[in-house]
Amino acid sequence: MQREVIIPRLGSSDESDEVRILRWLKEPGAQVTKGDGLLEVETDKVNVEIEAPDDGRLMEIKAQAGDTVKFSAVVAIIEKGG
């Protein structure tokens, strides 16, 4: 079963609707545990680490470091139990 990794809303509603991906902390194929840091993103005000939503294997990265994405964007796929 696959689980999408999405960018959650990170602050107050007066912030931008986008974040910039600073770097990935895991590579495709890496085993991850729920709560592990997957990537770092930057908003207008802060840098935030996005955590793995489930245990599994990071199968696909859909947005690269330097990309700007909207909140709720799917940025990766985790194969649960993988």
C-alpha positions as CSV (number, residue, x, y, z in Angstrom):
1,M,0.0,0.0,0.0
2,Q,1.3,3.4,-0.9
3,R,1.2,6.6,1.2
4,E,1.6,10.1,-0.2
5,V,3.9,12.5,1.5
6,I,2.2,16.0,1.4
7,I,3.3,19.4,2.5
8,P,1.2,20.4,5.4
9,R,0.1,24.0,6.1
10,L,2.9,25.2,8.4
11,G,1.8,28.5,9.8
12,S,-0.8,31.2,9.9
13,S,-3.1,32.0,7.0
14,D,-1.2,35.2,6.2
15,E,1.8,33.3,5.0
16,S,2.5,32.4,1.4
17,D,0.7,29.4,0.0
18,E,4.0,27.9,-1.1
19,V,7.2,26.5,0.3
20,R,10.6,25.9,-1.2
21,I,12.2,22.5,-0.8
22,L,15.7,23.0,0.7
23,R,17.0,19.5,0.7
24,W,16.0,15.8,1.0
25,L,17.2,14.0,4.1
26,K,16.5,10.5,2.7
27,E,17.2,9.0,-0.8
28,P,14.7,6.9,-2.8
29,G,14.9,3.3,-1.6
30,A,15.7,4.3,2.0
31,Q,13.7,2.6,4.8
32,V,11.9,5.2,6.9
33,T,10.1,5.1,10.2
34,K,7.1,7.3,11.0
35,G,8.4,10.6,12.4
36,D,11.8,10.4,10.6
37,G,12.8,13.6,8.9
38,L,12.4,13.3,5.1
39,L,13.0,16.8,3.8
40,E,13.5,20.4,4.9
41,V,11.4,23.2,3.5
42,E,11.5,27.0,3.8
43,T,8.5,29.3,4.2
44,D,8.5,33.1,4.3
45,K,9.3,32.9,8.0
46,V,10.9,29.6,9.0
47,N,12.7,26.4,7.9
48,V,10.8,23.2,8.8
49,E,11.5,19.5,8.7
50,I,8.7,17.4,7.2
51,E,8.4,14.0,8.8
52,A,7.6,10.6,7.3
53,P,3.8,9.9,7.8
54,D,4.3,6.1,8.0
55,D,6.9,3.3,8.2
56,G,8.0,2.0,4.9
57,R,10.4,2.6,2.0
58,L,10.7,6.0,0.2
59,M,9.8,4.9,-3.3
60,E,9.6,8.1,-5.3
61,I,10.5,11.8,-4.9
62,K,8.2,14.0,-6.9
63,A,9.7,17.5,-6.2
64,Q,13.4,18.3,-6.1
65,A,15.6,20.5,-3.9
66,G,15.1,24.1,-5.1
67,D,11.5,23.5,-6.3
68,T,8.7,25.7,-5.0
69,V,5.5,23.8,-4.2
70,K,2.1,24.6,-2.8
71,F,0.8,23.4,0.6
72,S,-1.0,20.0,0.1
73,A,1.3,19.1,-2.8
74,V,2.4,15.5,-3.0
75,V,6.2,15.5,-2.9
76,A,7.0,11.8,-2.4
77,I,5.6,8.3,-2.2
78,I,6.2,5.8,0.6
79,E,5.5,2.1,0.2
80,K,4.1,1.1,3.5
81,G,5.8,-1.9,5.1
82,G,8.2,-1.8,2.2
